[in-house]
Amino acid sequence: DRNTEFRHLRRLDLATGEEVLLSEEIPWDVSSVQRSGTGELLVLGFNEDGRTRYYQYHVARDEMEPLNLFSSGLFSLGLHPEEPLLVVNHTDPLGVGRGYVYDLVSREITLWAGPEAEESDAPEARLIRYPTFDSIGGEPRRISAFVYPGVGDGPRPVLIDIHGGPESQARLSTGMGVIQNYGITFITPNVRGSTGYGKTFTSLDNGFLRENSVRDIGALLDWIAQQPDMDERRVMVTGGSYGGYMVLASLVHFGDRLRCGVDIVGISNFVTFLENTADYRRDLRRAEYGDERDPEMRAFLESIAPLNQVDRIQSRIMIVQGENDPRVPVTESRQFVDALKANGLEVAYIEGANEGHGFRNPWNAIYAALAQWGMTQECLLGPEGG
């Protein structure tokens, strides 16, 4: 991505040093490159708005051709080292995987392993771009999100899942039919700071710009309120790690619009987080969040800390934390739970004594997952929600 927003395929002439961009016409990151044995053909994967799109590139002709093998679901592929064949692994919207062989010459695809395709009652996911609070080029900035509609008539409750990182990305997924079949619409936004949308977009939440990403969640709530198939009165937010911070910050700023939230190993105060996180991570995180040793930055981080604004939280909340977490120390959750209780608020707190950054012990993971699902049902599907 040297001198460009995205990672491009480039050709370097070793004799002259001349460098040519080969994928400039596709404004997305190259995520994978596969080369045939003869070198005449490349198969390229691009991260296009949270979904991998594949192209075949004919080197001699300098031609790029898309590989549109399926209209739904997700697929990955491998290029045969000698023959013009692709081995394709496709996962349908139900989460069922199948193996295929695709002939690049005849353009025929053959089922090799797995059951015949089945129909699903769950509506397919769709990509939406909603307007947020600022503008770019004279137009409202748009934030991408994947929407997995809930099954059923009438306005459906909404579960917003915010990814961590923050330099990460919510990708198109499959197997959401369980949540959808319960009538819950599942939304995974890529707020500013996410990767996959260019270097500028990834930097839009750095340092003093931190809460602008939280404002993107407020804009999403505005968008939800305008959708006839979604119930703005029944919205829940969840997230882990940095996504956990986003949950807490959203409950602070939009508590009157959020019924409940689940924070998993989240940051409650960036100052205490930076002071207590593992040594090997501290400088890396300072580059993203700001240096807490600088008085001006420290004052700013304290001002936006959910820990210092618990009096603004009015929603139900569950917090899940590992005692031995080296990334987000257990103190981040403990101090927040103590502050909530001191303010007279009810909080469900699950701490794993033998867990780190997320639960890995099968029994702990099952317990935490069931507790979170119980919270989701009570919050979105209980008597109060209808």
N, C-alpha and C positions, 0 to 999 in steps of 0.2 A: 504493500500500500504506500510505497514511497511516492510522495507528491500527489497522491490520489486519495479519495475518500474510502475506496474499497480495495480489497486484495485482488489483483488481476493476474492473469497468466501473461508472462512476458517471455520474449525470445531475445537472448543475448548472443551476439556474434563475438566469439572469443578472439577472432583475429582483429576486428576493428573496434570492438567495445560498444558497437551500436546496440541499443536496446529498443525493442518494439513491443507495444502493448497489443496483445492478441484478443483480449476479451473486453476491450473498452466499451463496446456496444452494449454490454450487459452490466447495468449499474448495481451489481451485488457482489458479495465476497465469493471468490473461488474457495470451495471447501475441500475438494479432493481432485486429484489428477491421476488417471490410469493410462498407461502407454502400451500399445500393442508391441509384439515382438519385433516387428519390422520398423516401428517408429512412424508408420504412415498414418496412424490413427490414435487420437487421444479421446478418452471419455472423461468429461469434466463434470463435477458436481458444483452447483451454485446454491448458496443460502439465499433464496429468494423469499423475503418476507416471512421467515420462520419455517419454510418448507424447502426441502432439497429438490432442485430441478436438475436434470441431467441433459447434457448435450454431447454430441460426437463432433470432434473437430478434425477435419481432414487437413493434414499438415501441408501437403503439396499444393492444394487448391486454396488454402487459407479460408476455409468455409466452416461455419458453425451451424449445426443442425440439431434442433431439439429432439429429445427422446420422450415423447408423450405416450407412455405405455398404459397408463391407467387413469381413469377419470376421478377416482376417489381413493382414499386410504393413503398409505405411505409405502415407498419401496426403496430398496438399496440394491446395488448391482456390482458385479465383478466382471472384468473383461478377460476373456480367454487369452492366454499368452501367445497363441499361434493362430487360432481360427477367429473369424469375425462373428463371435458368439458372446452373448452376455448371460451370466447366471443371475437371475433376478429373485430377490426375496420381497414379496409383497404382503403387507398387513392391511386387511380391510377395516372398515370403520368399527366392526365388532371386535377387533383385536385378534382375528384368526389369521395365521400366517400361511403362505403358500409359496412353493418354489417353482420357478419357470425357467425356460431357456428361450432366449430371443435371438433370432438370426438377423444380423444387421444387413445382410444382402437381400434375403427374401422378405424381410420384415414380418416374419411369422413368429408368434409366441406360442409356446407349448407348455401346458401344465405338467410339471415333473413330480411334484410332491405336494400333498395336502388335499383337503376335501374340495368338492365343487362349491362355488360361491353360494352363499345364503343371503336371504333378504333380512334386513334389520328394520325394526319399528322405530329405532332412534333416529331423529333427523340428523343429517350430516352437518359437520362443523362448517362454519363460514368465516371468512376473514373480513373484518370490518376496520374502517379507519374513522375515528371520531375526532371532532375538533376540540382543541384544548384552548388554554387561556391566552397564548401568545400567537404571533403570526410570523410567517416567513415568506418573503417575496410578495408581500401585500395580501396574502391569503392566510386563513387560520392554519396553524400547525396541526398536522394530523398524527394521531397515535394509533398504532396497529394493535389489534387484539383478535384472538380466536374466540368465537362464540359457539358453544355446544348447546343447542336449544333443548330445553326440557320438554318431555312428552306431555300432552294434555291441552285442553282448551283453557282459554282465559289467561290473564296475566300470571306468569309463573315466578316463583322465588328465584333469587340469583345468588350464586356463590362466586366471588371474585378471588382468584388465586394469583398472588403477586410473587414473581420469581426472585431469587436472591442474587448475589453477585457483588455489587449491582451490575457489574459488567458481564451479564449473562443474557439469555434470551428464552422466552417462552416459545417453544416450537409446537407445530401442529402435532397432535397426538391422536391415538386411537384407543378404543376400549373404554370410553367415557359413558357407554350405554347404561351402566348401572346407575350412575348419578342422574342421567337424563331420564331414564325410565321411572325414577321417583318423582319426576316432574320438576326437577331443579335445572335451571340454566346455568351452565358453567362458563366463566369468562376468564381468559388468561391474557392480560394486557402486557405490552412491551413499552412501559413508560420511558421517558427520556433517561439516558444513562445505559440503556440496553445496548448490547452489541448487535451487529448485523445490519445496521442502518447508516453506516458511515462513521468516520472518526469524530466528526463534529457532533453528531447526535449523542455519541457515547460520552462526550465531555460536558454535556449540557446540565449535569447535576453535580459537578465537582465543586468541592469547597463550599463557598458561600451560596451556591446555587442549589443546595441540597433539597430544600423544601419545594422546589419547582416540580420535582417528580411526584411529590405528594399531591400537588395541585392537579397533576394529570389524573389522579384517582378521583378527585372532585369533579373533573370534566367528564369522566366516565360515568359517574353517578348522574350527572346532568343528562347524558345520552340515554342511560337506562330509563330515566323518567319519561323520555319521549317515545319509548318503544311500547306498542300496544300489547305485545306478548310477554312483557316483563313487569313485575310488581315492585315498584320503587319502595314500598313499605316493608318488604321482606328481602333485605340484602345483607349478606354476610361476607366478611373478608378474612382471608387466611394467607399465610406465607411463612417461609423459613429463612433464618439467618438475616441478611439484609431485608428480605421480604418480611421478616418478623418485625423489624423496625418500621417498615411501611405499614404494617397492620396497626401497630401502636400509634403511629403518627396519624393514620387515617381515623382511628377512634377518637383521637384528640380533636381533630379539625372537623370531622363529619359525623360525630357521634349521634346527632339527631337524625341521621339518614342511614345509619348502620345498626342492624339489630344485634349483631354480636361479632366477635372476632376470635381467631385462633392464632396465637403467636408461637412459633416453633423456633427455639434457640435464637431469639431476636435480640437486637441491641436496644437498650432503653436509654442510654446516654453515651454519646460518642466519646466524651472525655474519659469517663471511667472505663469504657471499652478499650480505648487506645492505651490507657495506663496499665491495663491488666491482661490484654491479649498476649499470646505467645510472642517472645522476642523476635522470632524469625519472620513474623508477619507485620510487626509494628510499622516499620518504615514504608512498606508497600501500602498499608492501609492509610497512612498519613497522606500519601500522594493522592488518594481518592477523596478522603473525608476532610482533610486539613490537619495541620500540625497543632495539637492541643497545647504545645509549649509556647506558642505565639499568643500573647494576651488578647489580641483582637479576635483571633479565631476561637480561642477558648471561650470567650464571652458569647460568641455567636453559637457555638455548639451547645453551650449550657442553655441558651435561650430557646433552642428548638428541641431540646431533649424531652421526650415523652415523660420521663421520670419527673421532670419539674412541672408537669402540667396534668397530673393525674386528676386534679379537681375538675377538669373539662371532660373526663370520660364518663359516659352515662350508659354505655352498652355492656352487655354480658361479655365476659372474656375468659378464655382458657389459655394457659401458658404451659408449654412442654419444653423441658430442658434436661440436658445431660450434665451430671455433676462434674465429669472430667473433660468437659469441652475445652480444647486448647484455643479454639478460634474465637468463639463468643463465650467468655467465662461465665460460670454459673452465677456469679455475683450480679450479672446484668438482669437475670430473671428474679433472683431472690430480692434485690433491692426494689424492684418494681412491684412484686407481690406485697412486700411489706408496706410500700407507699399506698397501694390500693386499699389494703386492709385498714391502714391508719385513717384513710379517708372514708371508711365505712362502706366500701364497695365489695361486692362478692366476686371472688375469683376462683376458678378451678385450676389447681396447679399440680402438674405431674413432673416429678424429678426422678430421673433414672440414675441410681447410685453407681451403676457399672456402664454408663453410657457417655458418649462424647458429643460430637457435632451431628446430632441426629441419632435415633435409636437403631441399633443393629442386632441386639439380642432378640431372637424371634418372639419370645413370650412378651418382652417389653413392647416390641413393635406392634404386636397384635393388640395388646391392652391399650396402647396409646391411640391406635387407629380406631378401635371400637369406641373409645371415649370421645374422640373427635367426631365420629359419625353420629354418636348419640347427641352431641352438642348441635350438630348440623340439623338433625331431625327436629329437635326441640325448638331450635331457633327459626327454621324456615318452614317446617311442616306441622308444628304443634298447634294447639287450639287457638293461640293468639294470632297465628298466621293464617289460619283457615285451611 
